[in-house]
Amino acid sequence: MGFRDTSILCKIVLILLSLCFCFDLIGFAIPYWSSVDAYVMKTNVGLWDQCIETSGAKECAKISESTVEDWFRAVRAFSTLSWVFFLVALVLVIIFVFFKSDKKELYVAAICLSFVGAFCAMIAFAVFAGEMKLEEYNAGFAFTIVAFILELIAGVLGILDCLEVVGGK
């Protein structure tokens, strides 16, 4: 039981989940989901913070809860859920790979959670894109999309590993 006993695909899933978690965490935290240029002022908006840059000076502040619309609360909620599901899936795969490789249920649960997390991330960035209707999306938005894609790939590879379609240690 342990790292040596797990398949190559499971190790790849572990790496992908780790990357996915990092990308989603970055996208979740930074104030750069979108930006708007208005002559002398540039505004960057994230899920939690908003930064305004005028004449080289940059000022960031928390987005006031009283000004947040319902759709934006939904984006925050689904983004938070995706991050939590990615974290739990990663922890389960780490436990499976390093400690309990004879417990396939942990791995299956992690794969299921990865798809649920990917679905939540997709809802978050789809609602954001649909409601903001901007021409310029920034790094936080892109990181969330990359996390979504990596999570789907990890989930598919996990399914293939569980079904032992592609095997080998």
VMD Tcl script that draws the C-alpha trace (Angstrom):
set ca {
  {0.00 0.00 0.00}
  {1.27 3.40 -0.89}
  {2.73 5.48 -3.65}
  {4.39 2.57 -5.46}
  {1.18 0.55 -5.54}
  {-0.86 3.19 -7.34}
  {-1.21 3.34 -11.10}
  {0.40 5.88 -13.39}
  {-3.01 7.36 -14.18}
  {-3.73 7.84 -10.49}
  {-0.45 9.70 -10.08}
  {-1.33 11.88 -13.08}
  {-4.75 12.56 -11.52}
  {-2.98 13.62 -8.32}
  {-0.78 16.06 -10.24}
  {-3.74 17.44 -12.20}
  {-5.82 17.88 -9.06}
  {-2.94 19.69 -7.39}
  {-2.61 22.06 -10.35}
  {-6.36 22.50 -10.50}
  {-6.56 23.38 -6.84}
  {-3.76 25.96 -7.19}
  {-5.29 27.56 -10.30}
  {-8.75 27.71 -8.74}
  {-7.36 29.19 -5.53}
  {-5.55 31.91 -7.47}
  {-8.64 32.67 -9.55}
  {-10.76 32.70 -6.41}
  {-8.55 35.17 -4.58}
  {-7.20 37.73 -7.02}
  {-9.13 40.87 -7.96}
  {-8.74 40.37 -11.69}
  {-11.80 38.65 -13.13}
  {-12.60 41.57 -15.40}
  {-11.42 45.07 -16.13}
  {-12.95 48.21 -17.54}
  {-10.92 51.07 -19.03}
  {-12.56 54.47 -18.84}
  {-10.18 57.14 -20.18}
  {-8.05 57.97 -17.15}
  {-9.38 55.25 -14.85}
  {-9.01 51.48 -15.00}
  {-11.16 49.26 -12.78}
  {-10.32 45.64 -12.01}
  {-13.00 43.51 -10.40}
  {-12.61 40.16 -8.67}
  {-14.98 38.12 -6.57}
  {-14.10 39.90 -3.36}
  {-12.05 43.00 -4.21}
  {-12.14 45.87 -6.64}
  {-9.07 47.87 -7.66}
  {-9.21 51.31 -9.24}
  {-6.15 52.74 -10.94}
  {-5.98 56.43 -11.75}
  {-2.89 58.35 -12.84}
  {-0.58 55.55 -11.74}
  {-2.06 55.31 -8.25}
  {-3.82 52.08 -7.41}
  {-6.38 51.65 -4.66}
  {-8.01 48.33 -3.78}
  {-10.99 47.79 -1.52}
  {-13.41 45.03 -0.58}
  {-16.60 44.94 -2.60}
  {-19.41 46.12 -0.38}
  {-21.94 43.39 0.32}
  {-24.77 45.91 0.03}
  {-23.88 46.67 -3.60}
  {-23.59 43.05 -4.73}
  {-26.34 41.72 -6.97}
  {-27.86 38.26 -6.59}
  {-26.13 36.84 -9.67}
  {-22.77 37.97 -8.26}
  {-23.57 36.24 -4.98}
  {-24.29 33.09 -7.00}
  {-20.92 33.40 -8.76}
  {-19.20 33.74 -5.38}
  {-21.12 30.78 -3.95}
  {-20.40 28.44 -6.87}
  {-16.78 29.53 -7.00}
  {-16.45 28.80 -3.28}
  {-18.14 25.42 -3.71}
  {-15.85 24.50 -6.59}
  {-12.80 25.39 -4.52}
  {-14.04 23.29 -1.58}
  {-14.85 20.31 -3.81}
  {-11.43 20.54 -5.47}
  {-9.76 20.62 -2.04}
  {-11.70 17.60 -0.73}
  {-11.04 15.66 -3.96}
  {-7.33 16.44 -3.68}
  {-7.20 15.36 -0.04}
  {-8.99 12.09 -0.84}
  {-6.58 11.31 -3.68}
  {-3.60 12.11 -1.45}
  {-4.95 9.74 1.20}
  {-5.58 7.09 -1.45}
  {-2.17 7.42 -3.09}
  {0.00 7.66 -0.01}
  {-1.88 5.77 2.71}
  {-4.87 3.68 1.65}
  {-4.37 2.49 -1.92}
  {-6.49 -0.59 -1.16}
  {-9.58 1.62 -0.55}
  {-10.86 2.24 -4.08}
  {-13.94 4.00 -2.63}
  {-11.78 7.00 -1.68}
  {-10.58 7.31 -5.25}
  {-14.08 6.98 -6.70}
  {-15.38 9.62 -4.28}
  {-12.55 11.95 -5.29}
  {-13.36 11.50 -8.98}
  {-17.04 12.22 -8.33}
  {-16.16 15.32 -6.32}
  {-13.87 16.50 -9.10}
  {-16.77 16.46 -11.55}
  {-19.05 18.23 -9.06}
  {-16.36 20.86 -8.50}
  {-15.87 21.30 -12.24}
  {-19.63 21.74 -12.66}
  {-19.67 24.42 -9.93}
  {-16.72 26.24 -11.54}
  {-18.47 26.12 -14.90}
  {-21.61 27.67 -13.42}
  {-19.51 30.39 -11.74}
  {-17.68 31.51 -14.86}
  {-20.71 31.06 -17.15}
  {-22.94 33.24 -14.96}
  {-20.17 35.82 -14.60}
  {-19.59 35.97 -18.36}
  {-23.31 36.08 -19.09}
  {-24.07 38.88 -16.66}
  {-20.98 41.07 -17.02}
  {-21.11 41.18 -20.83}
  {-17.62 42.60 -21.07}
  {-15.05 42.43 -23.79}
  {-12.12 42.04 -21.42}
  {-11.81 39.25 -18.89}
  {-8.65 38.90 -16.86}
  {-6.46 36.36 -15.14}
  {-8.79 35.30 -12.31}
  {-11.47 34.40 -14.82}
  {-8.93 32.53 -16.96}
  {-7.52 30.65 -13.96}
  {-11.03 29.44 -13.12}
  {-11.54 28.19 -16.68}
  {-8.16 26.42 -16.66}
  {-9.05 24.79 -13.32}
  {-12.34 23.62 -14.85}
  {-10.57 22.06 -17.85}
  {-7.90 20.38 -15.70}
  {-10.60 19.02 -13.41}
  {-12.49 17.49 -16.32}
  {-9.30 15.89 -17.61}
  {-8.47 14.56 -14.13}
  {-12.01 13.18 -13.80}
  {-11.89 11.40 -17.15}
  {-8.46 9.94 -16.41}
  {-9.73 8.84 -12.99}
  {-12.68 7.07 -14.61}
  {-10.37 5.35 -17.07}
  {-8.14 4.33 -14.17}
  {-11.08 2.98 -12.15}
  {-12.34 1.01 -15.14}
  {-8.77 -0.13 -15.80}
  {-9.10 0.82 -19.47}
  {-5.56 2.13 -19.53}
  {-3.41 0.49 -16.93}
  {0.00 -0.08 -15.67}
  {1.98 0.88 -12.63}
}
mol new
graphics top color blue
foreach p $ca { graphics top sphere $p radius 0.5 }
foreach p [lrange $ca 0 end-1] q [lrange $ca 1 end] { graphics top cylinder $p $q radius 0.2 }
display resetview
